[in-house]
Amino acid sequence: MASQEDVALRPMLVLPSRTRKYVRLTPEQAYEALMHLLRENAEAGSIQGKEGKTPSIRAKLGGWIGVTVKLEILPEGDVSSLEFRFSYRSLLFASIVVLVTVIGLSLVLRTPVPAVGSALILAIAFTANSVVVRFLDTVNMVLPHIEREYARRALLEDRRRWESEPKDTAELFRRLSEKHNRTWGNTNVLLYKIKEYERQGLMHNEAVRKIAEEEGIS
């Protein structure tokens, strides 16, 4: 079994045992989203969740030949780290059963049938790997939409707060510029951050207001 750490989350090796992804969600938001995703997944069962500062989820994927996935959600600054670990005990058990059955039939029938056993074991392994690939593909497809939805909600909340507490954004920009000039000798970082927030859907004044809050300028 292979171990892999890949931001893209798509396992390139057969039967990955571990993979990681970073998302712009709080641990609570990531936990809620992934619990919902698993409950809506027809291939997932025996779902158990544990809330808290570092939430975790455990589930079985793919029925009787299933793969057990354990997910740990860790806060890392403005993002959360999703640590996926996969256990293939059911696959190992099924392979042992097939192997014992094949050996038993070979002894009874006095005919070597190792090819049949190998084919069955490979088929079981392929099924388990396909289940993991489909699950990770779904996660990889759904999470960006969830990130955008939570970002939209946060922006609406910020806008309501800014409208109820108006401030002179020109003055905030002046003070931010002074701070960045003292720290960096220029305002390149400040202008870059403003453009990034504008790219995410904020107006110029909203971007200035948000950066001022982040940098403790009120």
C-alpha positions as CSV (number, residue, x, y, z in Angstrom):
1,M,0.0,0.0,0.0
2,A,1.3,3.4,-0.8
3,S,1.5,6.6,1.2
4,Q,0.8,9.9,-0.6
5,E,0.5,13.6,0.2
6,D,-1.0,15.6,-2.6
7,V,-2.8,18.9,-2.7
8,A,-4.8,17.8,-5.8
9,L,-6.1,14.9,-3.6
10,R,-6.3,12.5,-6.6
11,P,-4.4,9.3,-5.7
12,M,-1.8,8.6,-8.4
13,L,-0.6,5.4,-6.7
14,V,-2.7,2.2,-6.2
15,L,-4.4,1.9,-2.8
16,P,-3.3,5.2,-1.2
17,S,-3.0,5.0,2.6
18,R,-2.8,8.7,3.2
19,T,-3.4,12.0,1.5
20,R,-3.9,15.6,2.6
21,K,-5.7,18.7,1.3
22,Y,-5.9,22.3,2.5
23,V,-9.2,24.2,2.4
24,R,-10.2,27.8,3.2
25,L,-12.7,26.7,5.8
26,T,-12.8,26.7,9.6
27,P,-12.6,23.2,11.1
28,E,-16.2,23.4,12.1
29,Q,-17.2,24.4,8.5
30,A,-15.1,21.6,7.0
31,Y,-16.6,19.1,9.4
32,E,-20.2,20.1,8.6
33,A,-19.5,20.0,4.9
34,L,-17.8,16.6,4.9
35,M,-20.3,15.0,7.2
36,H,-23.1,16.1,4.8
37,L,-21.0,14.8,1.8
38,L,-20.6,11.4,3.3
39,R,-24.2,11.1,4.3
40,E,-25.2,11.9,0.7
41,N,-22.7,9.4,-0.7
42,A,-24.5,6.1,-1.5
43,E,-21.1,4.2,-1.1
44,A,-20.5,5.5,2.5
45,G,-21.8,3.8,5.6
46,S,-21.1,3.5,9.4
47,I,-20.4,7.2,9.6
48,Q,-19.1,8.4,12.9
49,G,-18.2,12.0,13.7
50,K,-16.4,13.7,16.6
51,E,-16.7,17.4,17.0
52,G,-14.3,19.7,18.9
53,K,-11.3,21.8,18.3
54,T,-9.9,19.1,16.0
55,P,-12.9,17.3,14.5
56,S,-12.6,13.9,13.0
57,I,-14.8,11.6,10.9
58,R,-14.7,7.8,10.4
59,A,-16.7,6.0,7.7
60,K,-16.7,2.9,5.6
61,L,-16.7,3.2,1.8
62,G,-17.8,0.5,-0.7
63,G,-19.8,-2.1,1.3
64,W,-18.4,-5.5,2.3
65,I,-15.1,-5.0,0.4
66,G,-15.1,-1.5,1.8
67,V,-12.3,0.8,2.7
68,T,-12.3,2.5,6.1
69,V,-11.5,6.2,5.8
70,K,-10.5,8.3,8.8
71,L,-10.4,12.1,8.4
72,E,-8.8,14.5,10.8
73,I,-9.4,18.2,10.4
74,L,-6.7,20.5,11.8
75,P,-6.7,24.3,12.0
76,E,-3.7,25.9,10.3
77,G,-4.0,29.7,10.3
78,D,-6.6,30.8,7.8
79,V,-7.1,27.3,6.4
80,S,-7.8,23.8,7.6
81,S,-5.8,20.7,6.9
82,L,-7.8,17.6,5.9
83,E,-5.8,14.5,6.7
84,F,-7.3,11.4,5.0
85,R,-6.2,7.9,6.1
86,F,-7.4,4.7,4.5
87,S,-7.5,1.2,6.0
88,Y,-7.8,-1.9,3.8
89,R,-8.4,-4.5,6.4
90,S,-11.6,-5.7,4.6
91,L,-9.6,-6.1,1.4
92,L,-6.9,-8.0,3.2
93,F,-9.5,-10.3,4.8
94,A,-11.3,-10.9,1.5
95,S,-8.0,-11.7,-0.2
96,I,-7.2,-14.2,2.6
97,V,-10.6,-15.8,2.2
98,V,-10.1,-16.1,-1.6
99,L,-6.6,-17.5,-1.2
100,V,-7.7,-20.1,1.3
101,T,-10.7,-21.1,-0.9
102,V,-8.5,-21.4,-4.0
103,I,-6.0,-23.6,-2.1
104,G,-8.8,-25.7,-0.7
105,L,-10.3,-26.2,-4.2
106,S,-6.9,-27.1,-5.6
107,L,-6.4,-29.8,-3.0
108,V,-9.9,-31.2,-3.4
109,L,-10.0,-31.1,-7.2
110,R,-6.3,-31.8,-7.5
111,T,-6.1,-29.1,-10.1
112,P,-4.0,-26.0,-9.6
113,V,-6.2,-22.9,-10.0
114,P,-3.8,-20.1,-8.9
115,A,-4.8,-17.9,-11.9
116,V,-8.4,-17.8,-10.8
117,G,-7.4,-16.8,-7.3
118,S,-5.0,-14.1,-8.5
119,A,-7.7,-12.7,-10.8
120,L,-10.2,-12.5,-8.0
121,I,-7.8,-10.8,-5.6
122,L,-6.9,-8.3,-8.3
123,A,-10.6,-7.6,-9.0
124,I,-11.2,-7.0,-5.3
125,A,-8.2,-4.7,-5.1
126,F,-9.3,-2.8,-8.2
127,T,-12.8,-2.4,-6.7
128,A,-11.4,-1.0,-3.5
129,N,-9.1,1.4,-5.3
130,S,-12.0,2.6,-7.5
131,V,-14.0,3.4,-4.4
132,V,-11.2,5.5,-3.0
133,V,-10.7,7.3,-6.3
134,R,-14.4,8.1,-6.7
135,F,-14.6,9.4,-3.1
136,L,-11.5,11.6,-3.4
137,D,-12.7,12.9,-6.8
138,T,-16.0,13.8,-5.2
139,V,-14.3,15.6,-2.4
140,N,-12.0,17.4,-4.8
141,M,-15.0,18.5,-6.9
142,V,-17.3,19.6,-4.1
143,L,-15.0,21.4,-1.7
144,P,-14.3,24.5,-4.0
145,H,-18.0,25.1,-4.2
146,I,-18.3,24.9,-0.4
147,E,-15.4,27.3,0.0
148,R,-17.0,29.8,-2.3
149,E,-20.4,29.5,-0.5
150,Y,-18.9,30.1,3.0
151,A,-16.8,33.0,1.6
152,R,-20.0,34.5,0.1
153,R,-21.8,34.2,3.5
154,A,-18.8,35.8,5.3
155,L,-18.7,38.7,2.8
156,L,-22.5,39.4,3.3
157,E,-22.0,39.4,7.1
158,D,-19.0,41.8,6.8
159,R,-21.0,44.1,4.5
160,R,-23.8,44.3,6.9
161,R,-21.4,45.1,9.7
162,W,-19.5,47.7,7.7
163,E,-22.8,49.4,6.7
164,S,-23.8,49.7,10.3
165,E,-20.4,51.0,11.4
166,P,-19.2,53.3,8.5
167,K,-15.6,54.5,8.5
168,D,-13.5,56.7,6.3
169,T,-11.8,54.2,4.1
170,A,-9.5,56.9,2.6
171,E,-8.1,57.5,6.0
172,L,-7.7,53.8,6.6
173,F,-5.9,53.5,3.3
174,R,-3.6,56.3,4.3
175,R,-2.7,54.7,7.6
176,L,-2.2,51.3,6.0
177,S,0.1,52.9,3.4
178,E,2.2,54.5,6.2
179,K,2.4,51.2,8.1
180,H,3.5,49.3,5.0
181,N,6.0,52.0,4.0
182,R,7.6,51.8,7.5
183,T,7.7,48.0,7.4
184,W,8.5,47.2,3.8
185,G,9.6,50.5,2.3
186,N,6.7,50.5,-0.2
187,T,3.0,49.6,-0.5
188,N,3.4,46.6,-3.0
189,V,2.1,44.1,-0.4
190,L,-0.8,46.3,0.5
191,L,-1.8,46.8,-3.2
192,Y,-1.4,43.1,-3.9
193,K,-3.8,42.2,-1.0
194,I,-6.3,44.8,-2.2
195,K,-6.3,43.3,-5.7
196,E,-6.6,39.8,-4.3
197,Y,-9.7,40.8,-2.3
198,E,-11.2,42.6,-5.3
199,R,-10.6,39.4,-7.3
200,Q,-12.7,37.5,-4.7
201,G,-15.6,40.0,-5.2
202,L,-14.9,42.8,-2.8
203,M,-15.2,46.5,-3.8
204,H,-12.0,48.6,-3.3
205,N,-13.4,50.3,-0.2
206,E,-14.4,46.9,1.2
207,A,-11.0,45.4,0.6
208,V,-9.3,48.4,2.4
209,R,-11.7,47.9,5.3
210,K,-11.0,44.2,5.6
211,I,-7.2,44.6,5.4
212,A,-7.4,47.3,8.0
213,E,-9.3,45.0,10.4
214,E,-6.7,42.2,9.7
215,E,-3.8,44.5,10.5
216,G,-5.4,46.1,13.6
217,I,-6.1,49.5,12.2
218,S,-9.4,51.0,13.2
